[in-house]
């Protein structure tokens, strides 16, 4: 049996994120609706944990 804890950090930013290249190889900024469309079109590109976490955040009204 597996039990995973997903950490979700949220905030607001006026500008462009600048992740540390030593820590982040690639990133992109997506709207929730764009992620949902990608998930519907290509569900195997996402982990089951990502899908469960996204569903939980949406169910709790924590994402718009």
mmCIF file as Biopython writes it, N, C-alpha, C and O atoms, coordinates in Angstrom:
data_model
#
loop_
_atom_site.group_PDB
_atom_site.id
_atom_site.type_symbol
_atom_site.label_atom_id
_atom_site.label_alt_id
_atom_site.label_comp_id
_atom_site.label_asym_id
_atom_site.label_entity_id
_atom_site.label_seq_id
_atom_site.pdbx_PDB_ins_code
_atom_site.Cartn_x
_atom_site.Cartn_y
_atom_site.Cartn_z
_atom_site.occupancy
_atom_site.B_iso_or_equiv
_atom_site.auth_seq_id
_atom_site.auth_asym_id
_atom_site.pdbx_PDB_model_num
ATOM 1   N N  . UNK A ? 1  ? 0.850   -1.179 0.000   1.0 0.0 1  A 1 
ATOM 2   C CA . UNK A ? 1  ? 0.000   0.000  0.000   1.0 0.0 1  A 1 
ATOM 3   C C  . UNK A ? 1  ? 0.891   1.236  0.000   1.0 0.0 1  A 1 
ATOM 4   O O  . UNK A ? 1  ? 1.953   1.256  0.623   1.0 0.0 1  A 1 
ATOM 5   N N  . UNK A ? 2  ? 0.451   2.233  -0.690  1.0 0.0 2  A 1 
ATOM 6   C CA . UNK A ? 2  ? 1.215   3.469  -0.784  1.0 0.0 2  A 1 
ATOM 7   C C  . UNK A ? 2  ? 0.416   4.609  -0.166  1.0 0.0 2  A 1 
ATOM 8   O O  . UNK A ? 2  ? -0.808  4.665  -0.285  1.0 0.0 2  A 1 
ATOM 9   N N  . UNK A ? 3  ? 1.115   5.495  0.482   1.0 0.0 3  A 1 
ATOM 10  C CA . UNK A ? 3  ? 0.492   6.688  1.051   1.0 0.0 3  A 1 
ATOM 11  C C  . UNK A ? 3  ? 1.418   7.854  0.762   1.0 0.0 3  A 1 
ATOM 12  O O  . UNK A ? 3  ? 2.569   7.868  1.198   1.0 0.0 3  A 1 
ATOM 13  N N  . UNK A ? 4  ? 0.919   8.817  0.037   1.0 0.0 4  A 1 
ATOM 14  C CA . UNK A ? 4  ? 1.754   9.943  -0.361  1.0 0.0 4  A 1 
ATOM 15  C C  . UNK A ? 4  ? 1.148   11.237 0.143   1.0 0.0 4  A 1 
ATOM 16  O O  . UNK A ? 4  ? -0.072  11.399 0.167   1.0 0.0 4  A 1 
ATOM 17  N N  . UNK A ? 5  ? 2.004   12.149 0.541   1.0 0.0 5  A 1 
ATOM 18  C CA . UNK A ? 5  ? 1.570   13.480 0.961   1.0 0.0 5  A 1 
ATOM 19  C C  . UNK A ? 5  ? 2.047   14.454 -0.104  1.0 0.0 5  A 1 
ATOM 20  O O  . UNK A ? 5  ? 3.239   14.524 -0.403  1.0 0.0 5  A 1 
ATOM 21  N N  . UNK A ? 6  ? 1.115   15.202 -0.673  1.0 0.0 6  A 1 
ATOM 22  C CA . UNK A ? 6  ? 1.458   16.205 -1.674  1.0 0.0 6  A 1 
ATOM 23  C C  . UNK A ? 6  ? 1.420   17.580 -1.023  1.0 0.0 6  A 1 
ATOM 24  O O  . UNK A ? 6  ? 0.450   17.938 -0.355  1.0 0.0 6  A 1 
ATOM 25  N N  . UNK A ? 7  ? 2.473   18.333 -1.222  1.0 0.0 7  A 1 
ATOM 26  C CA . UNK A ? 7  ? 2.538   19.693 -0.701  1.0 0.0 7  A 1 
ATOM 27  C C  . UNK A ? 7  ? 2.139   20.649 -1.826  1.0 0.0 7  A 1 
ATOM 28  O O  . UNK A ? 7  ? 2.689   20.592 -2.926  1.0 0.0 7  A 1 
ATOM 29  N N  . UNK A ? 8  ? 1.187   21.520 -1.539  1.0 0.0 8  A 1 
ATOM 30  C CA . UNK A ? 8  ? 0.741   22.506 -2.515  1.0 0.0 8  A 1 
ATOM 31  C C  . UNK A ? 8  ? 0.966   23.873 -1.891  1.0 0.0 8  A 1 
ATOM 32  O O  . UNK A ? 8  ? 0.472   24.159 -0.800  1.0 0.0 8  A 1 
ATOM 33  N N  . UNK A ? 9  ? 1.706   24.703 -2.584  1.0 0.0 9  A 1 
ATOM 34  C CA . UNK A ? 9  ? 1.991   26.046 -2.115  1.0 0.0 9  A 1 
ATOM 35  C C  . UNK A ? 9  ? 1.354   27.012 -3.105  1.0 0.0 9  A 1 
ATOM 36  O O  . UNK A ? 9  ? 1.576   26.909 -4.311  1.0 0.0 9  A 1 
ATOM 37  N N  . UNK A ? 10 ? 0.577   27.934 -2.600  1.0 0.0 10 A 1 
ATOM 38  C CA . UNK A ? 10 ? -0.116  28.886 -3.471  1.0 0.0 10 A 1 
ATOM 39  C C  . UNK A ? 10 ? 0.247   30.312 -3.064  1.0 0.0 10 A 1 
ATOM 40  O O  . UNK A ? 10 ? 0.582   30.584 -1.911  1.0 0.0 10 A 1 
ATOM 41  N N  . UNK A ? 11 ? 0.172   31.190 -4.017  1.0 0.0 11 A 1 
ATOM 42  C CA . UNK A ? 11 ? 0.448   32.591 -3.745  1.0 0.0 11 A 1 
ATOM 43  C C  . UNK A ? 11 ? 0.043   33.439 -4.928  1.0 0.0 11 A 1 
ATOM 44  O O  . UNK A ? 11 ? -0.497  32.936 -5.913  1.0 0.0 11 A 1 
ATOM 45  N N  . UNK A ? 12 ? 0.303   34.700 -4.826  1.0 0.0 12 A 1 
ATOM 46  C CA . UNK A ? 12 ? 0.018   35.638 -5.916  1.0 0.0 12 A 1 
ATOM 47  C C  . UNK A ? 12 ? 1.316   36.327 -6.299  1.0 0.0 12 A 1 
ATOM 48  O O  . UNK A ? 12 ? 2.173   36.594 -5.457  1.0 0.0 12 A 1 
ATOM 49  N N  . UNK A ? 13 ? 1.439   36.608 -7.579  1.0 0.0 13 A 1 
ATOM 50  C CA . UNK A ? 13 ? 2.647   37.242 -8.078  1.0 0.0 13 A 1 
ATOM 51  C C  . UNK A ? 13 ? 2.273   38.220 -9.179  1.0 0.0 13 A 1 
ATOM 52  O O  . UNK A ? 13 ? 1.559   37.869 -10.118 1.0 0.0 13 A 1 
ATOM 53  N N  . UNK A ? 14 ? 2.750   39.424 -9.061  1.0 0.0 14 A 1 
ATOM 54  C CA . UNK A ? 14 ? 2.612   40.410 -10.139 1.0 0.0 14 A 1 
ATOM 55  C C  . UNK A ? 14 ? 3.937   40.415 -10.889 1.0 0.0 14 A 1 
ATOM 56  O O  . UNK A ? 14 ? 4.876   41.109 -10.500 1.0 0.0 14 A 1 
ATOM 57  N N  . UNK A ? 15 ? 4.007   39.646 -11.954 1.0 0.0 15 A 1 
ATOM 58  C CA . UNK A ? 15 ? 5.248   39.543 -12.704 1.0 0.0 15 A 1 
ATOM 59  C C  . UNK A ? 15 ? 5.432   38.135 -13.229 1.0 0.0 15 A 1 
ATOM 60  O O  . UNK A ? 15 ? 4.483   37.356 -13.313 1.0 0.0 15 A 1 
ATOM 61  N N  . UNK A ? 16 ? 6.652   37.825 -13.574 1.0 0.0 16 A 1 
ATOM 62  C CA . UNK A ? 16 ? 6.982   36.522 -14.124 1.0 0.0 16 A 1 
ATOM 63  C C  . UNK A ? 16 ? 7.785   35.730 -13.099 1.0 0.0 16 A 1 
ATOM 64  O O  . UNK A ? 16 ? 8.749   36.254 -12.539 1.0 0.0 16 A 1 
ATOM 65  N N  . UNK A ? 17 ? 7.410   34.481 -12.843 1.0 0.0 17 A 1 
ATOM 66  C CA . UNK A ? 17 ? 8.212   33.667 -11.922 1.0 0.0 17 A 1 
ATOM 67  C C  . UNK A ? 17 ? 9.625   33.467 -12.475 1.0 0.0 17 A 1 
ATOM 68  O O  . UNK A ? 17 ? 9.814   33.310 -13.681 1.0 0.0 17 A 1 
ATOM 69  N N  . UNK A ? 18 ? 10.598  33.475 -11.588 1.0 0.0 18 A 1 
ATOM 70  C CA . UNK A ? 18 ? 11.986  33.256 -11.986 1.0 0.0 18 A 1 
ATOM 71  C C  . UNK A ? 18 ? 12.570  32.132 -11.121 1.0 0.0 18 A 1 
ATOM 72  O O  . UNK A ? 18 ? 13.310  32.397 -10.174 1.0 0.0 18 A 1 
ATOM 73  N N  . UNK A ? 19 ? 12.235  30.874 -11.448 1.0 0.0 19 A 1 
ATOM 74  C CA . UNK A ? 19 ? 12.754  29.771 -10.641 1.0 0.0 19 A 1 
ATOM 75  C C  . UNK A ? 19 ? 14.267  29.644 -10.773 1.0 0.0 19 A 1 
ATOM 76  O O  . UNK A ? 19 ? 14.844  29.988 -11.804 1.0 0.0 19 A 1 
ATOM 77  N N  . UNK A ? 20 ? 14.894  29.150 -9.723  1.0 0.0 20 A 1 
ATOM 78  C CA . UNK A ? 20 ? 16.331  28.937 -9.702  1.0 0.0 20 A 1 
ATOM 79  C C  . UNK A ? 20 ? 16.668  27.802 -10.675 1.0 0.0 20 A 1 
ATOM 80  O O  . UNK A ? 20 ? 16.188  26.684 -10.487 1.0 0.0 20 A 1 
ATOM 81  N N  . UNK A ? 21 ? 17.473  28.055 -11.703 1.0 0.0 21 A 1 
ATOM 82  C CA . UNK A ? 21 ? 17.779  27.021 -12.699 1.0 0.0 21 A 1 
ATOM 83  C C  . UNK A ? 21 ? 18.531  25.824 -12.110 1.0 0.0 21 A 1 
ATOM 84  O O  . UNK A ? 21 ? 18.578  24.763 -12.733 1.0 0.0 21 A 1 
ATOM 85  N N  . UNK A ? 22 ? 19.116  25.978 -10.929 1.0 0.0 22 A 1 
ATOM 86  C CA . UNK A ? 22 ? 19.767  24.835 -10.274 1.0 0.0 22 A 1 
ATOM 87  C C  . UNK A ? 22 ? 18.738  23.887 -9.665  1.0 0.0 22 A 1 
ATOM 88  O O  . UNK A ? 22 ? 19.047  22.733 -9.370  1.0 0.0 22 A 1 
ATOM 89  N N  . UNK A ? 23 ? 17.521  24.376 -9.480  1.0 0.0 23 A 1 
ATOM 90  C CA . UNK A ? 23 ? 16.470  23.576 -8.853  1.0 0.0 23 A 1 
ATOM 91  C C  . UNK A ? 23 ? 15.371  23.167 -9.815  1.0 0.0 23 A 1 
ATOM 92  O O  . UNK A ? 23 ? 14.685  22.172 -9.580  1.0 0.0 23 A 1 
ATOM 93  N N  . UNK A ? 24 ? 15.189  23.918 -10.897 1.0 0.0 24 A 1 
ATOM 94  C CA . UNK A ? 24 ? 14.076  23.691 -11.821 1.0 0.0 24 A 1 
ATOM 95  C C  . UNK A ? 24 ? 14.618  23.584 -13.239 1.0 0.0 24 A 1 
ATOM 96  O O  . UNK A ? 24 ? 15.232  24.518 -13.754 1.0 0.0 24 A 1 
ATOM 97  N N  . UNK A ? 25 ? 14.383  22.434 -13.861 1.0 0.0 25 A 1 
ATOM 98  C CA . UNK A ? 25 ? 14.860  22.243 -15.225 1.0 0.0 25 A 1 
ATOM 99  C C  . UNK A ? 25 ? 13.930  22.897 -16.242 1.0 0.0 25 A 1 
ATOM 100 O O  . UNK A ? 25 ? 14.386  23.478 -17.226 1.0 0.0 25 A 1 
ATOM 101 N N  . UNK A ? 26 ? 12.616  22.799 -15.997 1.0 0.0 26 A 1 
ATOM 102 C CA . UNK A ? 26 ? 11.648  23.333 -16.948 1.0 0.0 26 A 1 
ATOM 103 C C  . UNK A ? 26 ? 10.380  23.692 -16.189 1.0 0.0 26 A 1 
ATOM 104 O O  . UNK A ? 26 ? 10.072  23.070 -15.172 1.0 0.0 26 A 1 
ATOM 105 N N  . UNK A ? 27 ? 9.656   24.664 -16.658 1.0 0.0 27 A 1 
ATOM 106 C CA . UNK A ? 27 ? 8.394   25.040 -16.033 1.0 0.0 27 A 1 
ATOM 107 C C  . UNK A ? 27 ? 7.541   25.767 -17.061 1.0 0.0 27 A 1 
ATOM 108 O O  . UNK A ? 27 ? 8.030   26.204 -18.102 1.0 0.0 27 A 1 
ATOM 109 N N  . UNK A ? 28 ? 6.266   25.884 -16.748 1.0 0.0 28 A 1 
ATOM 110 C CA . UNK A ? 28 ? 5.356   26.687 -17.569 1.0 0.0 28 A 1 
ATOM 111 C C  . UNK A ? 28 ? 4.202   27.146 -16.691 1.0 0.0 28 A 1 
ATOM 112 O O  . UNK A ? 28 ? 3.862   26.513 -15.691 1.0 0.0 28 A 1 
ATOM 113 N N  . UNK A ? 29 ? 3.620   28.246 -17.089 1.0 0.0 29 A 1 
ATOM 114 C CA . UNK A ? 29 ? 2.503   28.858 -16.375 1.0 0.0 29 A 1 
ATOM 115 C C  . UNK A ? 29 ? 1.245   28.475 -17.130 1.0 0.0 29 A 1 
ATOM 116 O O  . UNK A ? 29 ? 1.115   28.802 -18.310 1.0 0.0 29 A 1 
ATOM 117 N N  . UNK A ? 30 ? 0.311   27.786 -16.475 1.0 0.0 30 A 1 
ATOM 118 C CA . UNK A ? 30 ? -0.909  27.321 -17.135 1.0 0.0 30 A 1 
ATOM 119 C C  . UNK A ? 30 ? -2.126  27.704 -16.303 1.0 0.0 30 A 1 
ATOM 120 O O  . UNK A ? 30 ? -2.060  27.732 -15.074 1.0 0.0 30 A 1 
ATOM 121 N N  . UNK A ? 31 ? -3.226  27.996 -16.969 1.0 0.0 31 A 1 
ATOM 122 C CA . UNK A ? 31 ? -4.487  28.204 -16.266 1.0 0.0 31 A 1 
ATOM 123 C C  . UNK A ? 31 ? -5.030  26.837 -15.832 1.0 0.0 31 A 1 
ATOM 124 O O  . UNK A ? 31 ? -4.663  25.804 -16.393 1.0 0.0 31 A 1 
ATOM 125 N N  . UNK A ? 32 ? -5.887  26.849 -14.848 1.0 0.0 32 A 1 
ATOM 126 C CA . UNK A ? 32 ? -6.491  25.596 -14.384 1.0 0.0 32 A 1 
ATOM 127 C C  . UNK A ? 32 ? -7.264  24.940 -15.524 1.0 0.0 32 A 1 
ATOM 128 O O  . UNK A ? 32 ? -7.198  23.723 -15.698 1.0 0.0 32 A 1 
ATOM 129 N N  . UNK A ? 33 ? -7.988  25.729 -16.295 1.0 0.0 33 A 1 
ATOM 130 C CA . UNK A ? 33 ? -8.769  25.150 -17.396 1.0 0.0 33 A 1 
ATOM 131 C C  . UNK A ? 33 ? -7.862  24.523 -18.457 1.0 0.0 33 A 1 
ATOM 132 O O  . UNK A ? 33 ? -8.218  23.501 -19.042 1.0 0.0 33 A 1 
ATOM 133 N N  . UNK A ? 34 ? -6.697  25.121 -18.713 1.0 0.0 34 A 1 
ATOM 134 C CA . UNK A ? 34 ? -5.762  24.535 -19.679 1.0 0.0 34 A 1 
ATOM 135 C C  . UNK A ? 34 ? -5.212  23.205 -19.162 1.0 0.0 34 A 1 
ATOM 136 O O  . UNK A ? 34 ? -5.065  22.256 -19.932 1.0 0.0 34 A 1 
ATOM 137 N N  . UNK A ? 35 ? -4.910  23.130 -17.867 1.0 0.0 35 A 1 
ATOM 138 C CA . UNK A ? 35 ? -4.423  21.873 -17.287 1.0 0.0 35 A 1 
ATOM 139 C C  . UNK A ? 35 ? -5.511  20.809 -17.346 1.0 0.0 35 A 1 
ATOM 140 O O  . UNK A ? 35 ? -5.232  19.652 -17.659 1.0 0.0 35 A 1 
ATOM 141 N N  . UNK A ? 36 ? -6.745  21.193 -17.048 1.0 0.0 36 A 1 
ATOM 142 C CA . UNK A ? 36 ? -7.853  20.236 -17.120 1.0 0.0 36 A 1 
ATOM 143 C C  . UNK A ? 36 ? -8.032  19.713 -18.545 1.0 0.0 36 A 1 
ATOM 144 O O  . UNK A ? 36 ? -8.305  18.528 -18.737 1.0 0.0 36 A 1 
ATOM 145 N N  . UNK A ? 37 ? -7.884  20.578 -19.539 1.0 0.0 37 A 1 
ATOM 146 C CA . UNK A ? 37 ? -8.012  20.152 -20.937 1.0 0.0 37 A 1 
ATOM 147 C C  . UNK A ? 37 ? -6.878  19.190 -21.305 1.0 0.0 37 A 1 
ATOM 148 O O  . UNK A ? 37 ? -7.110  18.189 -21.983 1.0 0.0 37 A 1 
ATOM 149 N N  . UNK A ? 38 ? -5.662  19.490 -20.864 1.0 0.0 38 A 1 
ATOM 150 C CA . UNK A ? 38 ? -4.531  18.597 -21.129 1.0 0.0 38 A 1 
ATOM 151 C C  . UNK A ? 38 ? -4.733  17.257 -20.430 1.0 0.0 38 A 1 
ATOM 152 O O  . UNK A ? 38 ? -4.424  16.207 -20.993 1.0 0.0 38 A 1 
ATOM 153 N N  . UNK A ? 39 ? -5.243  17.291 -19.227 1.0 0.0 39 A 1 
ATOM 154 C CA . UNK A ? 39 ? -5.497  16.068 -18.469 1.0 0.0 39 A 1 
ATOM 155 C C  . UNK A ? 39 ? -6.557  15.214 -19.163 1.0 0.0 39 A 1 
ATOM 156 O O  . UNK A ? 39 ? -6.430  13.991 -19.220 1.0 0.0 39 A 1 
ATOM 157 N N  . UNK A ? 40 ? -7.585  15.846 -19.682 1.0 0.0 40 A 1 
ATOM 158 C CA . UNK A ? 40 ? -8.639  15.110 -20.394 1.0 0.0 40 A 1 
ATOM 159 C C  . UNK A ? 40 ? -8.117  14.511 -21.701 1.0 0.0 40 A 1 
ATOM 160 O O  . UNK A ? 40 ? -8.484  13.394 -22.066 1.0 0.0 40 A 1 
ATOM 161 N N  . UNK A ? 41 ? -7.264  15.253 -22.398 1.0 0.0 41 A 1 
ATOM 162 C CA . UNK A ? 41 ? -6.759  14.801 -23.693 1.0 0.0 41 A 1 
ATOM 163 C C  . UNK A ? 41 ? -5.634  13.766 -23.567 1.0 0.0 41 A 1 
ATOM 164 O O  . UNK A ? 41 ? -5.514  12.871 -24.404 1.0 0.0 41 A 1 
ATOM 165 N N  . UNK A ? 42 ? -4.814  13.893 -22.521 1.0 0.0 42 A 1 
ATOM 166 C CA . UNK A ? 42 ? -3.637  13.028 -22.367 1.0 0.0 42 A 1 
ATOM 167 C C  . UNK A ? 42 ? -3.458  12.608 -20.908 1.0 0.0 42 A 1 
ATOM 168 O O  . UNK A ? 42 ? -2.469  12.991 -20.284 1.0 0.0 42 A 1 
ATOM 169 N N  . UNK A ? 43 ? -4.374  11.841 -20.359 1.0 0.0 43 A 1 
ATOM 170 C CA . UNK A ? 43 ? -4.305  11.518 -18.930 1.0 0.0 43 A 1 
ATOM 171 C C  . UNK A ? 43 ? -3.047  10.745 -18.526 1.0 0.0 43 A 1 
ATOM 172 O O  . UNK A ? 43 ? -2.640  10.817 -17.366 1.0 0.0 43 A 1 
ATOM 173 N N  . UNK A ? 44 ? -2.428  10.018 -19.439 1.0 0.0 44 A 1 
ATOM 174 C CA . UNK A ? 44 ? -1.240  9.243  -19.091 1.0 0.0 44 A 1 
ATOM 175 C C  . UNK A ? 44 ? 0.016   10.108 -18.922 1.0 0.0 44 A 1 
ATOM 176 O O  . UNK A ? 44 ? 1.050   9.617  -18.472 1.0 0.0 44 A 1 
ATOM 177 N N  . UNK A ? 45 ? -0.073  11.387 -19.280 1.0 0.0 45 A 1 
ATOM 178 C CA . UNK A ? 45 ? 1.058   12.296 -19.083 1.0 0.0 45 A 1 
ATOM 179 C C  . UNK A ? 45 ? 1.111   12.842 -17.658 1.0 0.0 45 A 1 
ATOM 180 O O  . UNK A ? 45 ? 2.037   13.571 -17.305 1.0 0.0 45 A 1 
ATOM 181 N N  . UNK A ? 46 ? 0.124   12.492 -16.847 1.0 0.0 46 A 1 
ATOM 182 C CA . UNK A ? 46 ? 0.033   12.992 -15.478 1.0 0.0 46 A 1 
ATOM 183 C C  . UNK A ? 46 ? 0.035   11.812 -14.506 1.0 0.0 46 A 1 
ATOM 184 O O  . UNK A ? 46 ? -0.465  10.733 -14.824 1.0 0.0 46 A 1 
ATOM 185 N N  . UNK A ? 47 ? 0.593   12.025 -13.342 1.0 0.0 47 A 1 
ATOM 186 C CA . UNK A ? 47 ? 0.561   10.966 -12.335 1.0 0.0 47 A 1 
ATOM 187 C C  . UNK A ? 47 ? -0.829  10.909 -11.695 1.0 0.0 47 A 1 
ATOM 188 O O  . UNK A ? 47 ? -1.577  11.887 -11.711 1.0 0.0 47 A 1 
ATOM 189 N N  . UNK A ? 48 ? -1.148  9.767  -11.145 1.0 0.0 48 A 1 
ATOM 190 C CA . UNK A ? 48 ? -2.422  9.615  -10.432 1.0 0.0 48 A 1 
ATOM 191 C C  . UNK A ? 48 ? -2.474  10.570 -9.242  1.0 0.0 48 A 1 
ATOM 192 O O  . UNK A ? 48 ? -3.535  11.098 -8.910  1.0 0.0 48 A 1 
ATOM 193 N N  . UNK A ? 49 ? -1.321  10.791 -8.599  1.0 0.0 49 A 1 
ATOM 194 C CA . UNK A ? 49 ? -1.292  11.703 -7.449  1.0 0.0 49 A 1 
ATOM 195 C C  . UNK A ? 49 ? -1.587  13.135 -7.869  1.0 0.0 49 A 1 
ATOM 196 O O  . UNK A ? 49 ? -2.254  13.866 -7.136  1.0 0.0 49 A 1 
ATOM 197 N N  . UNK A ? 50 ? -1.103  13.550 -9.035  1.0 0.0 50 A 1 
ATOM 198 C CA . UNK A ? 50 ? -1.407  14.897 -9.517  1.0 0.0 50 A 1 
ATOM 199 C C  . UNK A ? 50 ? -2.909  15.050 -9.726  1.0 0.0 50 A 1 
ATOM 200 O O  . UNK A ? 50 ? -3.506  16.039 -9.303  1.0 0.0 50 A 1 
ATOM 201 N N  . UNK A ? 51 ? -3.509  14.067 -10.379 1.0 0.0 51 A 1 
ATOM 202 C CA . UNK A ? 51 ? -4.944  14.115 -10.655 1.0 0.0 51 A 1 
ATOM 203 C C  . UNK A ? 51 ? -5.746  14.178 -9.366  1.0 0.0 51 A 1 
ATOM 204 O O  . UNK A ? 51 ? -6.684  14.969 -9.261  1.0 0.0 51 A 1 
ATOM 205 N N  . UNK A ? 52 ? -5.395  13.359 -8.388  1.0 0.0 52 A 1 
ATOM 206 C CA . UNK A ? 52 ? -6.110  13.348 -7.106  1.0 0.0 52 A 1 
ATOM 207 C C  . UNK A ? 52 ? -5.939  14.676 -6.377  1.0 0.0 52 A 1 
ATOM 208 O O  . UNK A ? 52 ? -6.889  15.187 -5.785  1.0 0.0 52 A 1 
ATOM 209 N N  . UNK A ? 53 ? -4.744  15.228 -6.418  1.0 0.0 53 A 1 
ATOM 210 C CA . UNK A ? 53 ? -4.490  16.514 -5.752  1.0 0.0 53 A 1 
ATOM 211 C C  . UNK A ? 53 ? -5.273  17.629 -6.428  1.0 0.0 53 A 1 
ATOM 212 O O  . UNK A ? 53 ? -5.888  18.451 -5.749  1.0 0.0 53 A 1 
ATOM 213 N N  . UNK A ? 54 ? -5.258  17.669 -7.752  1.0 0.0 54 A 1 
ATOM 214 C CA . UNK A ? 54 ? -6.013  18.689 -8.489  1.0 0.0 54 A 1 
ATOM 215 C C  . UNK A ? 54 ? -7.499  18.578 -8.174  1.0 0.0 54 A 1 
ATOM 216 O O  . UNK A ? 54 ? -8.153  19.588 -7.912  1.0 0.0 54 A 1 
ATOM 217 N N  . UNK A ? 55 ? -8.034  17.372 -8.196  1.0 0.0 55 A 1 
ATOM 218 C CA . UNK A ? 55 ? -9.454  17.172 -7.882  1.0 0.0 55 A 1 
ATOM 219 C C  . UNK A ? 55 ? -9.778  17.657 -6.473  1.0 0.0 55 A 1 
ATOM 220 O O  . UNK A ? 55 ? -10.811 18.289 -6.253  1.0 0.0 55 A 1 
ATOM 221 N N  . UNK A ? 56 ? -8.899  17.362 -5.520  1.0 0.0 56 A 1 
ATOM 222 C CA . UNK A ? 56 ? -9.126  17.793 -4.141  1.0 0.0 56 A 1 
ATOM 223 C C  . UNK A ? 56 ? -9.102  19.304 -3.988  1.0 0.0 56 A 1 
ATOM 224 O O  . UNK A ? 56 ? -9.928  19.869 -3.272  1.0 0.0 56 A 1 
ATOM 225 N N  . UNK A ? 57 ? -8.159  19.962 -4.656  1.0 0.0 57 A 1 
ATOM 226 C CA . UNK A ? 57 ? -8.079  21.421 -4.595  1.0 0.0 57 A 1 
ATOM 227 C C  . UNK A ? 57 ? -9.311  22.064 -5.218  1.0 0.0 57 A 1 
ATOM 228 O O  . UNK A ? 57 ? -9.843  23.040 -4.689  1.0 0.0 57 A 1 
ATOM 229 N N  . UNK A ? 58 ? -9.764  21.514 -6.346  1.0 0.0 58 A 1 
ATOM 230 C CA . UNK A ? 58 ? -10.948 22.056 -6.998  1.0 0.0 58 A 1 
ATOM 231 C C  . UNK A ? 58 ? -12.194 21.834 -6.143  1.0 0.0 58 A 1 
ATOM 232 O O  . UNK A ? 58 ? -13.034 22.727 -6.033  1.0 0.0 58 A 1 
ATOM 233 N N  . UNK A ? 59 ? -12.321 20.662 -5.543  1.0 0.0 59 A 1 
ATOM 234 C CA . UNK A ? 59 ? -13.489 20.340 -4.712  1.0 0.0 59 A 1 
ATOM 235 C C  . UNK A ? 59 ? -13.572 21.264 -3.497  1.0 0.0 59 A 1 
ATOM 236 O O  . UNK A ? 59 ? -14.664 21.575 -3.021  1.0 0.0 59 A 1 
ATOM 237 N N  . UNK A ? 60 ? -12.436 21.693 -3.009  1.0 0.0 60 A 1 
ATOM 238 C CA . UNK A ? 60 ? -12.402 22.586 -1.836  1.0 0.0 60 A 1 
ATOM 239 C C  . UNK A ? 60 ? -12.443 24.055 -2.209  1.0 0.0 60 A 1 
ATOM 240 O O  . UNK A ? 60 ? -12.391 24.921 -1.336  1.0 0.0 60 A 1 
ATOM 241 N N  . UNK A ? 61 ? -12.536 24.343 -3.504  1.0 0.0 61 A 1 
ATOM 242 C CA . UNK A ? 61 ? -12.613 25.729 -3.962  1.0 0.0 61 A 1 
ATOM 243 C C  . UNK A ? 61 ? -11.305 26.475 -3.813  1.0 0.0 61 A 1 
ATOM 244 O O  . UNK A ? 61 ? -11.302 27.703 -3.724  1.0 0.0 61 A 1 
ATOM 245 N N  . UNK A ? 62 ? -10.182 25.752 -3.783  1.0 0.0 62 A 1 
ATOM 246 C CA . UNK A ? 62 ? -8.882  26.389 -3.588  1.0 0.0 62 A 1 
ATOM 247 C C  . UNK A ? 62 ? -8.211  26.806 -4.892  1.0 0.0 62 A 1 
ATOM 248 O O  . UNK A ? 62 ? -7.176  27.473 -4.879  1.0 0.0 62 A 1 
ATOM 249 N N  . UNK A ? 63 ? -8.802  26.414 -6.011  1.0 0.0 63 A 1 
ATOM 250 C CA . UNK A ? 63 ? -8.308  26.835 -7.327  1.0 0.0 63 A 1 
ATOM 251 C C  . UNK A ? 63 ? -9.479  27.434 -8.101  1.0 0.0 63 A 1 
ATOM 252 O O  . UNK A ? 63 ? -10.637 27.060 -7.919  1.0 0.0 63 A 1 
ATOM 253 N N  . UNK A ? 64 ? -9.131  28.374 -8.966  1.0 0.0 64 A 1 
ATOM 254 C CA . UNK A ? 64 ? -10.150 28.981 -9.828  1.0 0.0 64 A 1 
ATOM 255 C C  . UNK A ? 64 ? -9.792  28.752 -11.264 1.0 0.0 64 A 1 
ATOM 256 O O  . UNK A ? 64 ? -10.521 29.183 -12.158 1.0 0.0 64 A 1 
#
